[in-house]
Amino acid sequence: MKESLDTWYNRYGILALFVVVGFVGYERICWRGLTASDWGTWTGAIFAGLAFAGTIWIASSEARNREALGLRTAQLVAASMVLRLAHAESVMVKIAEKLVSLASTDEALTVHILLARDIDDIDLWSMDELIHMAPLPAIAIQLAEARDQILTTQRILQDLIRRDDVRTSEGRMKFARECQQPMSITIGKISTSIAGCRAQADALHIKSSGMTAG
């Protein structure tokens, strides 16, 4: 819809400008008294105006095309992320659950290291992919924050074995409780991103179907 409005605005705006200029020129300029030199000057001015209007039209058209291409690229990237995000969500949910359930076991520290390795199985989205999603800033921001949280969680779990305060079940339980809120926030950001990416994938599918039908 936005592209259609922009096209309408540029097309009829330039047309209205030429109508106004033509009317004023017809009413205010004494055409019969013009010399050959005057006609040359006015002809040059008219063609210069046409060239200027054409330049504006081409520039605005190219800008609209770049914007549309950027949005379609962002939607394609978003569509490609839906399954990856779903897997990332399931991994983070499993880690959040096991942090509590394993806190009282003797093998907790070893298992926590294994949980950190589970994050390696996540096909984490790159910064280049996030840059391509700039036309969808809300989703891009959510994904960037979720990415940072996931990597931070991995570093914390990897460093856990070096901490003296988690040598006891009480210390591990305290650590698990401290992790619950940031883990919930991370999972929430991933869930929100899934919904946003799925909506963009649906929008792209609807637009593609409409173009095919047209």
C-alpha positions in Angstrom: 0.0 0.0 0.0 2.8 2.4 0.8 4.4 1.8 -2.6 1.1 2.6 -4.3 0.7 5.8 -2.4 4.3 6.9 -3.2 3.7 6.2 -6.9 0.4 8.1 -6.8 2.0 11.1 -5.1 4.9 11.3 -7.5 3.0 10.8 -10.6 0.1 13.3 -10.0 2.3 15.7 -8.1 4.6 16.2 -11.1 1.6 16.4 -13.4 -0.1 19.0 -11.3 3.2 21.0 -11.2 3.4 21.1 -15.0 -0.3 22.1 -15.3 0.2 25.0 -12.9 3.4 26.1 -14.6 1.8 25.8 -18.1 -1.2 27.8 -17.0 0.8 30.6 -15.5 3.1 30.6 -18.5 0.2 30.9 -20.9 -1.5 33.7 -18.9 1.5 35.8 -18.0 3.8 35.6 -20.9 3.2 37.5 -24.1 4.0 34.7 -26.6 3.3 36.7 -29.7 5.9 39.3 -29.0 8.7 36.8 -28.5 11.8 37.0 -30.7 13.7 34.0 -32.0 16.2 34.5 -29.2 13.4 34.6 -26.6 11.9 31.4 -28.1 15.3 29.7 -27.8 15.6 30.8 -24.2 12.1 29.5 -23.3 12.6 26.3 -25.1 15.8 25.6 -23.2 14.1 26.5 -19.9 11.2 24.1 -20.7 13.5 21.2 -21.6 15.6 21.9 -18.5 12.5 21.7 -16.4 11.5 18.4 -18.1 15.0 17.0 -17.5 14.8 18.1 -13.8 11.4 16.5 -13.4 12.6 13.3 -15.1 15.6 13.2 -12.7 13.3 13.5 -9.7 11.0 10.7 -11.1 13.9 8.3 -11.8 15.5 9.0 -8.4 12.2 8.5 -6.5 11.5 5.3 -8.5 14.9 3.9 -7.7 14.5 4.7 -4.0 11.2 2.9 -4.0 12.7 -0.1 -5.7 15.6 -0.3 -3.3 13.2 0.0 -0.3 11.0 -2.8 -1.7 14.0 -5.0 -2.4 15.3 -4.4 1.1 12.0 -5.3 2.6 11.7 -8.5 0.5 15.2 -9.5 1.5 14.5 -9.0 5.2 11.3 -11.0 4.9 13.2 -13.9 3.2 15.8 -13.9 6.0 13.0 -13.8 8.6 11.3 -16.8 6.9 14.5 -18.8 6.9 14.9 -18.2 10.6 11.6 -19.7 11.8 12.8 -23.3 12.3 16.2 -22.2 13.6 14.5 -20.0 16.2 12.1 -22.8 17.2 15.2 -25.1 17.7 17.0 -22.4 19.7 13.9 -22.0 21.9 13.7 -25.7 22.6 17.4 -25.8 23.6 17.1 -22.8 25.9 13.9 -24.2 27.5 15.7 -27.6 28.2 18.7 -25.8 29.7 16.4 -23.7 32.0 14.6 -26.8 33.2 17.7 -28.8 33.8 19.5 -26.0 35.7 17.0 -26.6 38.5 16.5 -30.3 38.3 20.3 -31.1 38.3 21.2 -28.6 41.1 21.0 -31.3 43.8 23.0 -34.0 41.9 26.7 -34.7 42.3 27.2 -34.7 38.6 25.6 -31.3 38.1 28.8 -29.5 37.2 29.6 -32.0 34.5 26.1 -31.8 33.1 26.2 -28.0 33.1 29.2 -28.2 30.9 27.3 -30.5 28.6 24.4 -28.0 28.6 26.8 -25.3 27.5 27.8 -27.5 24.6 24.2 -28.0 23.6 24.1 -24.3 22.7 26.7 -25.1 20.0 24.0 -27.1 18.3 22.0 -23.9 17.8 22.3 -22.5 14.3 22.8 -19.0 15.7 22.0 -16.1 13.4 24.9 -13.9 12.3 25.3 -10.2 12.5 25.2 -10.1 8.7 21.8 -11.7 8.7 20.7 -9.1 11.3 21.9 -6.3 9.1 19.8 -7.7 6.2 16.8 -7.5 8.6 17.3 -3.7 9.2 14.0 -3.0 7.4 12.3 -5.0 10.2 13.9 -3.2 13.2 11.7 -4.6 15.9 12.5 -8.2 15.0 16.2 -7.4 14.3 16.5 -5.9 17.8 14.8 -8.8 19.5 17.1 -11.3 17.6 20.3 -9.3 18.5 19.4 -9.2 22.2 18.5 -12.9 22.2 21.7 -13.7 20.5 23.7 -11.9 23.1 21.8 -13.6 25.9 22.4 -17.0 24.4 26.1 -16.5 24.1 26.2 -15.0 27.6 24.4 -18.1 29.0 26.9 -20.4 27.3 29.9 -18.5 28.8 28.4 -18.6 32.3 27.8 -22.4 32.0 31.3 -23.0 30.7 32.8 -21.0 33.6 30.6 -22.6 36.2 33.2 -25.3 37.1 35.7 -22.7 38.2 33.3 -21.2 40.8 33.7 -22.2 44.4 30.1 -21.1 45.3 28.6 -23.9 43.3 30.4 -26.8 44.9 27.4 -27.5 47.1 23.8 -28.3 46.1 22.7 -25.1 47.9 25.1 -23.0 45.9 24.0 -24.6 42.7 20.3 -24.1 43.5 21.0 -20.5 44.2 22.8 -20.2 40.9 19.9 -21.9 39.1 17.4 -19.5 40.7 19.5 -16.5 39.6 19.5 -17.8 36.1 15.7 -18.2 35.8 14.8 -14.6 35.1 17.4 -13.9 32.4 16.7 -17.3 30.9 13.0 -16.5 30.8 13.7 -13.2 29.2 15.9 -14.8 26.6 13.2 -17.5 25.8 10.6 -14.7 25.6 12.7 -12.8 23.1 13.1 -15.9 21.0 9.3 -16.6 21.1 8.5 -13.0 20.1 11.0 -13.3 17.3 9.4 -16.5 16.1 6.0 -14.9 15.9 7.4 -11.9 14.1 9.4 -14.0 11.6 6.4 -16.2 10.9 4.2 -13.1 10.3 6.8 -11.8 7.8 7.0 -15.2 6.1 3.2 -15.2 5.8 3.2 -11.7 4.4 5.8 -12.6 1.8 3.9 -15.7 0.8 0.6 -13.7 0.4 2.4 -11.1 -1.7 4.1 -13.7 -3.8 0.7 -15.5 -4.3 -0.9 -12.2 -5.3 1.8 -11.5 -7.9 1.5 -15.0 -9.3 -2.3 -14.7 -9.5 -1.9 -11.2 -11.1 
